[in-house]
Amino acid sequence: MDRDNALHTARELFEPALWALLNELEKATLADLARVQHMDLVNSRAIGSVLNGALPAAAAAVELEDRGLEVSYVKDGHCNKLSGTITFEGEERNVSFELHLSGPKGGTSKSSHQYAKCDFQVCDIEEQSSLFPYDVEAPKDLLFFVACHLSGTGASIARAFIKFADGIDQRMLETHRPLTDARIEREATTKTDQRVGAKLKLKESKRKEKENGSTTNQWRDAAPGSK
């Protein structure tokens, strides 16, 4: 199985659904969590537990099942996962996603999942191409991490990546937040302003006719008798 293609296929199929869920967690969970008195937003274990517990309600709020994913509780891992199906290389596979905090504010308490945290500048397959193809045997059921980088305040999600959770390689693929109508309009305005640029209006120079019929430019200090 070509692992790069698998990541791209997973992003193509589930990127809108994943960001619908992440946006809901951001506005309805992280935002409220930031207002909780004495809450330590640096504690990634605490934030991760809250987000994991909020997954079922957040998924229902955005009708995630209509987008091809559903939330299920895994007793062995004591966590909620997203599950669905994916057709890849002519074969239908079960796929699941685990939400993890990554980046500077990330980390996980599970020793087997420590590799969920890594440097996207090194591991993003769109930023750093692999030296050799990852074409290895893979189980029918595919497990991915959704590695989320929180913002500096800890109250929003700055970036989110998809990566394999089987520990074979550390590479990942960034997903992109859909543009809202307001953001589309703002970016379009910015591009227009940059393209047009500032306009400088120049006043016409005053010309004074002299007695001999010649003219001179008072502002440009032209030589007498010149035009």
N, C-alpha and C positions, 0 to 999 in steps of 0.2 A: 504494500500500500504506500503510495506517495504521500508522505505526511504533510508536505507543504500544500498540496492540492486538497487534502482533507481539511486543513485549517481554513483555506479559502472557501471551500464549499460550505462549511459550517457557518462562516461569517455571512456568506451570501444568503443563506436560508434563514438564519436566526438573529442577525444583527438588529433588525427593527424590533423584534420581540424582546430581546435582551435589554435594549435601551428603553423600551416602554416600561419594563420592570424597574430598571435602575433609576429612571426619572421619578417613578412613583416612590421608590424607597428614599430618594433624595429629598423630595418636597414634603413627604408625609412622615418620614421617620427621622432622617438625619437632621432636618431643620428643627423638629421638635426636640430631638435629643440634645441639640446645642443649647436649648433654653432650659434644660433641666439643671437645677441648682446643684452644685458640687460635682457635676458630671465631668469625668476626666476624658476629654476627647483624644488624648494621646494613648489611652489604653486600647490597643487594637483588639485584644481578646474580648473586652466588654462590648465594643462597637460591633465586632463580628458576630457575637452572640445575639445582639439585638436585631441586626439585619437578618440573620438566619431565622430567627423567630418570627420576623415580620413577613417573610416570603409568602406564606399562604394567603394572607389578607391582601398583600400588595398584588399578587398574581391575580386574585379574584377581581380586584379593582380595575385592572387593565385588561380583563378578559383574556388572560394569557393562553387558555386552552384553544381559543379561536385562532391563535397565532401559531399553533403547532407545538406548544410546550405545556406541561402540567407539573405541579409541585407534588412530590411524594416524600414521605418521611422514611429515612433509612435507620432502622434500629441499631444496626451494627456500628454505624458511624455517628449516631445520635445527632443527625442533622437533616435538613431539608435539601432536596436536590430537584433540579429541573430535568425533565425527561421528555423525549420525543423520538422520532425516527428520521433517518436521513438516507437518501439513495446516493451511493457513491460507488463509482466504477462498476455500475450495473447491478449492484447488490444493495438491498435494503438492510440497514443496520440500526440497532437501537443506539441512541445517543443520550448522554446526560451531562449536565453542567453543575459544577459546585462553585458557589460564590466564595471568593477569598479576598482579603485585603492584601495588597501588595505595595511595592514602592517604598518610599521613605517611611510612611506611616503603617506599613504592612507587617505581615508576620502571621504565623499560625502556631497554635499550641501543639499540633500533631507533628511528631517528629518525622513521620513519613511524608508529610506535606510541606516540609520546610522549603522545598524547591519551588513552591508556589511564589516565593519572593525572589525576584531577580531583576537585573538591570535591563530595561527595555531597549536602551541604546545599544546593547550588545546582542540581545536576544530577539529583537523584532525582525522577522524574516523579510520585511520590506525595507528595513534599514541596513541589515547586514545579511547578504545572501550566503547560503551555506556553501562550504568548500566541497561537499559531496552530498548527493541526494540521500534523504532518509527514506529508503524503500525497504521496509521491514514487515514481517508478519505482525498482524494486529488482531486482537480478539474481535468477535462480531459486535460486541457492545463497546462503544467508544465513550470514554470519560474525559471531559474537558474541565479545566479550571476557567472561571471568569475572574481574572486577576484585576482588581479595582485599585486604582491609585486615588486616594483622597486628596482634597485640596489642602492648602496650608492650615485653614481653619478647622478642617476635619468635618465640616458641615455639608460638603458637596463632593461629588465624584468628578475628578479631573480627567481621568483616562481609564479605559477598560480594554483588556486584552483577552484573547482566547488562546489557551495553550493546552497541550496534552497533559493529562494527570498521571501518566504511567511511569514517569521518571526517566524515560529513555533519552530525551533531550530537553533542553531548557528554552528552546525557541518559542516565540509567540507571535500573534498577529493582532494588530490593534483594530478595535471596532470604533465606529464613529457615531457620535450623537447626531440624530437627525436634526436638520435645521428647522426651527420654528418660523412661522410667518414673520414675526418681528425681527428675528435674526437675519432672515433672508433679505428683508427690506433694508436693514441696517448695513449689511455687507454690500448690497447693491449700491446703496448711496455712497458708501466709502469708496468703492471702486470708481464710481462716476466722478466723485470729487477729485480723486487722484488722477483720473484721465484728463479731465477738463483743466484742472489747475486754477490758480488765482489769475484774475484778469486785471491788468493794469491800464487804467484810462489816462490817456495823455491829452492834455489840453492843446488846442491849436495855438501856435506861437503868434504873438501880436506883431503885426508888420506896420511900420510907419512910413508913409510916403514923404519923401523930402521935396524940397522946392524944385530940384532938378529932375523930378520924376522917378528917381531911383528909390529903392526900398531898403530898409535895414531891419534886422531881427533883434528886438530889444532883449529877448530872453537868451538868445544864443550868441549874442555879442558878435554878430557877423561883421566883417570888414565893411567900411563905408563904400557904398556904390556897388556892392556885390549882391548876387541873387542866389 
